[in-house]
Amino acid sequence: MSKVVFIGAGRMAQAIIAGLTKQSDWLIVVSNNGNVNRLEEMEQKYGVQTTDSWKEEIFDADVIVLAIPPEAHDSVLKELALFIDKQFVITVAAGIGPSDLEKSLPEQTPVAWLMPNTAASKGKSITLCAKGTQMEQVHEDMLEKILSSIGTAEIVSEEQVHTLTPITGSAPAFVYQMANNLVQSAKEAGISEQQARKLVADMIAGAASMLQTEEDPQDLINQVATPGGVTAEGLEVLEQHDFNSMMKQVIKACHDRSNN
């Protein structure tokens, strides 16, 4: 059984833990900077062990997951460097790549940077992963177990994680924003909130399944939008509001913020 210690117990930590607890070969220990109530909730919800001192759990850990804000990494890494002895260190923080971890931790420390999204809690995340330079096969195996427990993954470069995170990590919120508007419109037809949400969720799931085929997105648009028809009229409104340009600005804003 592999032992994984989470430093931090926020939304992303809980999403990953929800996936990991579906497997039986993980001993999960969680620390969260003295937030006793949250740790008690996690014990009850996920059946994990908790601690108020991660330092006491590090020596026999196989994996350490830094599920803390980017700005907290400097101080935690300085402390962690005093205890680390080739344990596999993973961060799930925006903007903290393998090179940052390797600079702060002892030489030969295996590290990786994961950027999951909140669908990890359902085993449906698409996770970006950038590996450090010191990983061996045992770390590759543990990484594969973690990634497969929360969904699918793409192994990319550190720079590509920076560029792609707004698309895989932030964009679900944009989909939910659209979904919320569609739900409200559906309710105007007189159906219940539950019915409206199901209609919209099933529509998005169906559209996603079409995107997973080899067909080009523009071809899929053309299949829905008959020239001069209802859908074409809606697309015209998107065009009038320069939807494509707006989406580029949205992704750029996310990217710029992650670099600040």
Order of alpha helices (4+ residues) and beta strands (2+ residues): beta-alpha-beta-alpha-beta-beta-alpha-beta-alpha-beta-beta-alpha-beta-alpha-alpha-alpha-alpha-alpha-alpha
